[in-house]
């Protein structure tokens, strides 16, 4: 109404018909300083027209005195007492709606080696507290109470962010299990336990949210303090509250640290490299053969399930590098009754492109009868029949050519001819070796070289085994 009343009817008609002409006549008649002081609304309205007018005419000395206006865009952060330099570009970007996001991409092998270094909870807390105490109040605040509440609010906000941002980084850096390679998903489940990985990540995220909630609440209370003493008390109260939160729920950070250590120690498998997997019953001599054939150094003891995880070694043949894997032993039972160590072996065979070196012990020293070994062998070979295969009878120096070993508890009434033959010589075309006397090792190494070379050709040609077929 004020702007409309300041213009006469003829001025409105001139403004509507020719804005630039009206602007020139109005400015030269009134002067810019008088326009800005007497009617600032009109000055703001006509300012954009002045730029277009200055571009079209060179006879406006008054317009040349204006400087170009500069604008800047600053992010507005709710309940933040830190300058915008603390805010990363990632935090102020516009989030993408779930509908516009693409489908999740499955990770390749090697995600465990990319896990971040997790700080212990006590170190994370101490580092955050130390950094927050270095935050100073905003310069130029003369009032002591205002300066103290500004300092307390900024320190609490900095303390909250120094605790929450690392936790957010952990949540973003640890991969979601559904995006991992099937082999690594199996390792997480069998090594940590079903659901443990997601449970710990959920607790870390809950801790992050609680830190943000408590920090914002007490920073806001500190900013509303009426005196210096009250601001100091609010600051101490906020620090104590955040310390209590970390004491009660900081255990999740330590659990995440242990998970990262366990997963990072998992052997690295190269899908583009041929792999030989040693399989058999417990304590049949697989680890001894791994030591002979590769650089792997597994533990060797005379008791079942010496191998308590997947051990990876390497062998170099004709300047080519191959992988050799030692796996936990398999017992005669259905998959539902197998322990996690046995399931690790099946996960390697199911999800990795590998050849199989199956080890048999007919001496009776391993604790599994030859007839049970035969049934385990037949089951595994039928399940993974498309794999390249080598059969090895170990500890042949103890056989001595005598009668086959028969356990007292074995029922031989229903023995088939194939089992009887297996007790005496093992599978057809098997290699009889002895690590102690080195009998048959040279022939075995030649066969291993041949099988690994053939497996490498399959990998290069893109021919592999369908995991769904192997697991059926």
C-alpha positions as CSV (number, residue, x, y, z in Angstrom):
1,X,0.0,0.0,0.0
2,X,2.9,2.3,0.8
3,X,4.5,1.6,-2.6
4,X,1.2,2.1,-4.5
5,X,0.5,5.4,-2.8
6,X,3.9,6.8,-3.7
7,X,3.2,6.6,-7.4
8,X,0.8,8.9,-9.4
9,X,-1.6,7.4,-11.9
10,X,0.5,8.7,-14.9
11,X,3.6,7.2,-13.3
12,X,1.9,3.8,-13.1
13,X,1.0,4.0,-16.8
14,X,4.6,4.9,-17.8
15,X,6.0,2.1,-15.6
16,X,3.6,-0.5,-17.2
17,X,4.3,0.6,-20.7
18,X,8.1,1.2,-20.6
19,X,9.8,0.3,-17.3
20,X,13.3,1.2,-18.5
21,X,12.2,4.7,-19.8
22,X,10.4,5.3,-16.5
23,X,13.4,4.2,-14.5
24,X,15.7,6.5,-16.3
25,X,13.5,9.5,-15.9
26,X,12.7,8.7,-12.3
27,X,16.3,8.2,-11.2
28,X,17.7,11.3,-13.0
29,X,14.9,13.4,-11.5
30,X,15.1,12.0,-7.9
31,X,18.6,10.6,-7.5
32,X,19.4,7.1,-6.1
33,X,20.2,8.2,-2.6
34,X,16.9,10.0,-2.2
35,X,15.0,7.0,-3.6
36,X,16.7,4.6,-1.2
37,X,16.1,6.8,1.8
38,X,12.6,7.9,1.1
39,X,11.1,4.8,-0.4
40,X,13.3,1.6,0.1
41,X,10.5,-0.7,-1.2
42,X,10.4,1.1,-4.5
43,X,14.2,1.0,-4.6
44,X,14.3,-2.8,-4.2
45,X,11.6,-3.2,-6.8
46,X,13.4,-1.1,-9.4
47,X,16.9,-2.5,-8.7
48,X,16.7,-5.5,-11.1
49,X,15.5,-3.1,-13.8
50,X,18.6,-0.9,-13.3
51,X,20.9,-3.8,-14.3
52,X,19.0,-4.4,-17.6
53,X,19.0,-0.7,-18.2
54,X,22.7,-0.4,-17.6
55,X,23.3,-3.1,-20.1
56,X,21.2,-1.5,-22.9
57,X,22.4,2.1,-22.5
58,X,25.7,3.8,-21.8
59,X,24.2,7.2,-20.9
60,X,23.6,6.4,-17.2
61,X,26.5,7.6,-15.1
62,X,24.5,7.1,-12.0
63,X,24.0,3.4,-12.6
64,X,27.7,2.9,-13.0
65,X,28.3,3.7,-9.4
66,X,26.6,0.5,-8.2
67,X,28.7,-2.5,-7.3
68,X,27.7,-6.0,-8.3
69,X,25.8,-7.8,-5.6
70,X,27.4,-10.9,-4.3
71,X,25.4,-13.7,-2.7
72,X,26.4,-16.8,-0.7
73,X,24.5,-19.9,0.3
74,X,25.2,-21.2,3.8
75,X,23.6,-24.5,5.2
76,X,21.3,-24.1,8.2
77,X,21.9,-26.9,10.7
78,X,19.3,-27.4,13.4
79,X,20.7,-27.3,17.0
80,X,24.2,-26.9,15.8
81,X,26.6,-24.5,17.6
82,X,29.6,-25.3,15.3
83,X,30.7,-23.3,12.3
84,X,29.8,-24.6,8.9
85,X,33.4,-25.8,8.4
86,X,32.6,-28.7,10.6
87,X,29.8,-29.9,8.3
88,X,30.9,-32.1,5.4
89,X,29.5,-31.9,2.0
90,X,28.0,-35.3,2.4
91,X,25.9,-34.2,5.4
92,X,24.3,-31.3,3.5
93,X,23.6,-33.0,0.2
94,X,20.0,-33.7,-0.6
95,X,19.2,-37.3,0.1
96,X,18.0,-39.5,-2.8
97,X,14.6,-41.1,-2.4
98,X,14.5,-44.9,-2.3
99,X,12.6,-45.0,-5.5
100,X,15.4,-43.2,-7.4
101,X,18.2,-45.3,-5.9
102,X,19.4,-48.2,-8.0
103,X,19.3,-51.8,-6.9
104,X,22.0,-52.9,-4.4
105,X,25.3,-54.0,-5.9
106,X,26.8,-57.2,-4.6
107,X,30.3,-56.9,-3.4
108,X,33.1,-59.0,-4.8
109,X,35.5,-61.0,-2.5
110,X,37.8,-58.9,-0.4
111,X,35.3,-56.8,1.6
112,X,36.8,-57.9,4.9
113,X,40.1,-56.4,4.1
114,X,38.4,-53.0,3.5
115,X,37.0,-52.8,7.0
116,X,37.9,-49.7,8.9
117,X,40.1,-49.6,12.0
118,X,37.7,-49.4,15.0
119,X,38.9,-47.5,18.1
120,X,38.3,-49.0,21.5
121,X,35.4,-47.3,23.2
122,X,37.5,-45.8,26.0
123,X,39.9,-44.3,23.4
124,X,37.0,-43.0,21.3
125,X,35.5,-41.3,24.4
126,X,38.9,-39.9,25.6
127,X,39.7,-38.5,22.2
128,X,36.3,-36.8,21.8
129,X,36.5,-35.2,25.2
130,X,40.0,-33.9,24.7
131,X,39.1,-32.3,21.3
132,X,35.9,-30.8,22.7
133,X,37.7,-29.0,25.5
134,X,39.8,-27.2,23.0
135,X,36.7,-25.4,21.5
136,X,36.7,-21.7,22.4
137,X,33.7,-19.4,22.6
138,X,32.8,-17.1,19.8
139,X,35.0,-13.9,19.8
140,X,33.5,-10.6,20.6
141,X,31.0,-11.6,23.3
142,X,31.6,-9.1,26.2
143,X,29.0,-10.5,28.6
144,X,30.5,-13.1,30.9
145,X,27.3,-15.2,31.2
146,X,26.7,-15.1,27.4
147,X,30.3,-16.1,26.7
148,X,30.2,-19.0,29.1
149,X,27.0,-20.4,27.8
150,X,28.2,-20.1,24.3
151,X,31.4,-21.9,25.2
152,X,29.5,-24.7,27.0
153,X,27.0,-25.1,24.2
154,X,29.8,-25.3,21.6
155,X,31.9,-27.8,23.6
156,X,28.9,-30.1,24.2
157,X,28.0,-29.9,20.5
158,X,31.6,-30.7,19.5
159,X,31.8,-33.5,22.1
160,X,28.6,-35.0,20.6
161,X,29.8,-34.8,17.1
162,X,33.3,-36.3,17.9
163,X,31.5,-39.3,19.4
164,X,28.7,-39.7,16.8
165,X,30.6,-39.1,13.5
166,X,33.0,-42.1,14.0
167,X,30.1,-44.3,14.9
168,X,28.3,-43.1,11.7
169,X,31.5,-43.9,9.8
170,X,31.6,-47.4,11.1
171,X,28.0,-48.0,10.1
172,X,28.7,-46.8,6.6
173,X,32.0,-48.7,6.2
174,X,30.9,-52.1,7.4
175,X,29.1,-53.8,4.5
176,X,25.6,-55.1,4.8
177,X,25.6,-58.9,4.8
178,X,23.1,-59.2,2.0
179,X,25.5,-57.3,-0.3
180,X,28.4,-59.6,0.4
181,X,29.7,-62.5,-1.8
182,X,27.9,-65.8,-0.8
183,X,31.2,-67.2,0.5
184,X,31.8,-64.2,2.8
185,X,28.2,-64.3,4.0
186,X,28.8,-67.9,5.0
187,X,32.0,-67.0,6.8
188,X,30.2,-64.3,8.8
189,X,27.4,-66.7,9.8
190,X,29.6,-69.6,10.7
191,X,32.4,-67.7,12.4
192,X,30.4,-65.1,14.4
193,X,27.1,-66.9,14.8
194,X,23.8,-66.4,13.1
195,X,22.6,-62.8,13.5
196,X,25.6,-61.6,15.6
197,X,26.9,-59.3,12.9
198,X,23.7,-57.4,12.4
199,X,23.0,-57.3,16.2
200,X,26.3,-55.6,16.9
201,X,25.8,-53.1,14.1
202,X,22.3,-52.4,15.4
203,X,23.7,-51.6,18.9
204,X,26.3,-49.3,17.5
205,X,23.7,-47.4,15.6
206,X,21.5,-47.2,18.7
207,X,24.4,-45.8,20.6
208,X,25.0,-43.2,17.9
209,X,21.4,-42.1,18.0
210,X,21.4,-41.8,21.8
211,X,24.6,-39.8,21.8
212,X,23.0,-37.3,19.4
213,X,19.8,-37.1,21.4
214,X,21.6,-36.5,24.8
215,X,24.1,-34.1,23.3
216,X,21.5,-31.9,21.5
217,X,19.4,-31.8,24.6
218,X,22.1,-30.7,27.0
219,X,23.7,-28.3,24.5
220,X,20.3,-26.6,24.2
221,X,20.0,-26.4,28.0
222,X,23.4,-24.9,28.2
223,X,22.6,-22.3,25.6
224,X,19.6,-21.2,27.7
225,X,21.6,-20.8,30.9
226,X,21.0,-17.4,32.7
227,X,24.3,-17.1,34.5
228,X,27.9,-18.2,34.2
229,X,27.6,-20.7,37.1
230,X,24.5,-22.3,35.5
231,X,26.2,-22.6,32.2
232,X,29.2,-24.3,33.8
233,X,26.8,-26.7,35.7
234,X,25.0,-27.5,32.4
235,X,28.2,-28.3,30.7
236,X,29.4,-30.6,33.4
237,X,26.0,-32.3,33.6
238,X,26.1,-32.9,29.8
239,X,29.6,-34.4,29.8
240,X,28.6,-36.7,32.7
241,X,25.5,-37.8,30.9
242,X,27.4,-38.6,27.7
243,X,30.0,-40.5,29.7
244,X,27.2,-42.5,31.4
245,X,25.8,-43.4,28.0
246,X,29.2,-44.7,26.8
247,X,29.7,-46.6,30.0
248,X,26.4,-48.4,29.6
249,X,26.3,-49.0,25.8
250,X,30.0,-48.5,24.7
251,X,30.5,-52.3,24.8
252,X,29.0,-52.4,21.3
253,X,32.0,-50.5,19.9
254,X,34.4,-53.1,21.5
255,X,32.3,-55.9,20.1
256,X,32.6,-54.3,16.7
257,X,36.3,-54.0,17.1
258,X,36.6,-57.8,17.8
259,X,34.4,-58.6,14.8
260,X,36.7,-56.4,12.6
261,X,39.7,-58.3,13.9
262,X,38.2,-61.7,13.2
263,X,36.9,-60.9,9.7
264,X,40.1,-59.1,8.7
265,X,42.1,-62.2,9.6
266,X,40.1,-64.3,7.2
267,X,42.2,-65.7,4.3
268,X,42.0,-63.7,1.1
269,X,40.7,-65.7,-1.9
270,X,41.3,-64.7,-5.5
271,X,38.5,-65.8,-7.7
272,X,40.7,-65.4,-10.8
273,X,43.3,-67.9,-9.4
274,X,43.0,-71.7,-9.5
275,X,42.4,-73.2,-6.0
276,X,42.9,-76.7,-4.6
277,X,40.8,-77.6,-1.6
278,X,41.9,-80.5,0.7
279,X,38.9,-82.4,2.0
280,X,38.4,-85.4,4.2
281,X,37.5,-86.7,7.6
282,X,39.2,-85.2,10.7
283,X,42.8,-86.0,11.4
284,X,43.5,-87.9,8.1
285,X,46.6,-85.8,7.3
286,X,45.3,-82.9,5.2
287,X,47.3,-80.3,7.1
288,X,50.5,-82.3,6.6
289,X,49.9,-82.4,2.8
290,X,49.2,-78.6,2.8
291,X,52.6,-78.0,4.3
292,X,54.2,-80.2,1.7
293,X,52.3,-78.8,-1.3
294,X,52.2,-75.0,-0.4
295,X,53.4,-72.2,1.7
296,X,50.6,-72.7,4.2
297,X,51.7,-73.6,7.8
298,X,48.7,-75.2,9.5
299,X,48.8,-76.6,13.0
300,X,49.4,-80.4,13.0
301,X,48.3,-82.4,16.1
302,X,47.1,-85.9,16.6
303,X,43.5,-85.1,17.5
304,X,40.3,-84.4,15.5
305,X,39.4,-80.9,14.3
306,X,42.9,-79.6,14.6
307,X,42.0,-77.2,11.7
308,X,39.5,-74.7,13.3
309,X,39.1,-72.5,10.2
310,X,40.0,-72.0,6.6
311,X,43.8,-71.8,6.0
312,X,45.1,-70.6,2.7
313,X,48.5,-71.3,1.3
314,X,50.0,-70.8,-2.2
315,X,52.1,-72.9,-4.5
316,X,54.1,-71.7,-7.5
317,X,54.4,-74.1,-10.5
318,X,56.1,-73.0,-13.7
319,X,56.0,-69.4,-12.6
320,X,52.3,-69.6,-12.0
321,X,50.7,-69.0,-8.6
322,X,47.9,-71.2,-7.3
323,X,46.0,-71.4,-4.0
324,X,45.8,-74.4,-1.7
325,X,43.1,-74.5,1.0
326,X,43.1,-76.6,4.2
327,X,39.6,-77.2,5.6
328,X,38.1,-78.7,8.8
329,X,37.3,-82.4,8.7
330,X,33.9,-83.9,7.8
331,X,32.0,-86.5,9.8
332,X,29.3,-88.9,8.7
333,X,26.0,-87.1,9.4
334,X,23.4,-85.0,7.7
335,X,24.0,-81.3,7.0
336,X,21.5,-80.2,9.7
337,X,23.7,-81.9,12.4
338,X,27.0,-80.6,11.2
339,X,29.0,-78.1,13.3
340,X,30.1,-74.8,12.0
341,X,33.6,-76.1,11.2
342,X,32.2,-78.7,8.9
343,X,29.9,-76.1,7.3
344,X,32.9,-73.9,6.6
345,X,34.3,-76.8,4.4
346,X,31.0,-77.1,2.5
347,X,30.9,-73.3,2.1
348,X,34.3,-73.3,0.4
349,X,33.3,-76.1,-1.9
350,X,29.9,-74.5,-2.7
351,X,30.8,-70.9,-3.3
352,X,34.4,-71.0,-4.7
353,X,35.8,-72.3,-8.0
354,X,38.0,-75.1,-6.7
355,X,39.4,-78.5,-7.4
356,X,39.2,-81.2,-4.7
357,X,42.0,-83.2,-3.2
358,X,40.2,-85.8,-1.1
359,X,42.4,-87.4,1.6
360,X,41.7,-90.9,3.0
361,X,43.2,-92.6,6.0
362,X,42.9,-96.4,6.0
363,X,45.2,-97.0,9.0
364,X,42.5,-96.5,11.7
365,X,44.5,-93.8,13.4
366,X,42.2,-90.8,12.5
367,X,39.3,-91.9,14.6
368,X,36.9,-92.4,11.7
369,X,36.4,-95.9,10.4
370,X,37.2,-96.7,6.7
371,X,33.6,-97.6,6.1
372,X,32.4,-94.2,7.5
373,X,35.1,-92.4,5.4
374,X,33.8,-94.3,2.3
375,X,30.2,-93.1,2.9
376,X,31.3,-89.5,3.5
377,X,33.4,-89.7,0.4
378,X,30.6,-91.0,-1.8
379,X,28.3,-88.2,-0.5
380,X,30.7,-85.4,-1.2
381,X,31.8,-86.7,-4.5
382,X,28.2,-87.0,-5.7
383,X,27.4,-83.5,-4.5
384,X,30.4,-82.0,-6.2
385,X,30.8,-84.4,-9.2
386,X,31.5,-81.6,-11.7
387,X,34.7,-80.6,-9.9
388,X,38.2,-81.8,-10.8
389,X,39.2,-84.5,-8.4
390,X,42.3,-86.1,-6.9
391,X,42.1,-89.0,-4.4
392,X,45.0,-89.5,-1.9
393,X,45.5,-92.3,0.6
394,X,47.7,-90.9,3.3
395,X,50.0,-92.6,5.9
396,X,50.6,-95.5,3.5
397,X,53.9,-96.3,5.4
398,X,51.7,-97.6,8.3
399,X,49.6,-99.9,6.1
400,X,52.3,-102.5,5.7
401,X,50.4,-104.6,3.2
402,X,48.6,-106.4,6.0
403,X,44.8,-107.1,6.4
404,X,42.5,-104.0,6.2
405,X,41.6,-102.2,9.4
406,X,38.2,-103.1,10.8
407,X,36.6,-101.3,13.8
408,X,35.0,-103.6,16.4
409,X,31.8,-101.7,16.4
410,X,31.4,-102.0,12.6
411,X,28.7,-104.2,11.2
412,X,30.2,-106.0,8.2
413,X,27.1,-108.1,7.4
414,X,25.8,-105.6,4.9
415,X,29.1,-104.6,3.4
416,X,29.1,-104.2,-0.3
417,X,32.0,-105.3,-2.5
418,X,32.9,-101.6,-3.1
419,X,33.4,-101.0,0.6
420,X,35.5,-104.1,1.0
421,X,37.8,-103.0,-1.8
422,X,37.9,-99.5,-0.4
423,X,39.2,-100.8,3.0
424,X,42.1,-102.5,1.2
425,X,43.3,-100.0,-1.4
426,X,41.1,-96.9,-1.2
427,X,39.3,-95.4,-4.3
428,X,40.3,-96.3,-7.8
429,X,43.2,-94.3,-9.3
430,X,44.1,-92.9,-5.8
431,X,47.7,-91.8,-5.0
432,X,49.3,-93.6,-2.0
433,X,51.6,-91.2,-0.2
434,X,53.5,-90.9,3.0
435,X,54.7,-87.6,4.3
436,X,57.2,-89.4,6.7
437,X,58.9,-91.4,4.0
438,X,58.0,-89.1,1.1
439,X,56.6,-92.0,-0.8
440,X,54.4,-91.0,-3.8
441,X,54.9,-87.2,-3.2
442,X,56.5,-86.5,-6.5
443,X,53.7,-88.2,-8.4
444,X,51.2,-86.3,-6.4
445,X,52.8,-83.0,-7.1
446,X,52.8,-83.7,-10.8
447,X,49.1,-84.5,-10.6
448,X,48.3,-81.4,-8.6
449,X,50.1,-79.3,-11.2
450,X,48.1,-80.9,-14.0
451,X,44.7,-80.4,-12.2
452,X,45.5,-76.8,-11.2
453,X,46.5,-75.9,-14.8
454,X,43.2,-77.4,-16.1
455,X,41.3,-75.5,-13.4
456,X,43.0,-72.3,-14.5
457,X,41.9,-72.9,-18.1
458,X,38.3,-73.4,-16.9
459,X,38.5,-70.1,-15.1
460,X,39.9,-68.2,-18.1
461,X,37.3,-69.7,-20.4
462,X,34.5,-68.7,-18.0
463,X,33.4,-72.3,-17.4
464,X,32.4,-72.8,-13.7
465,X,30.2,-74.8,-11.5
466,X,26.7,-73.5,-10.7
467,X,26.6,-73.1,-6.9
468,X,22.9,-74.0,-6.9
469,X,23.8,-77.3,-8.4
470,X,26.6,-77.9,-6.0
471,X,24.5,-77.2,-3.0
472,X,21.5,-79.3,-4.0
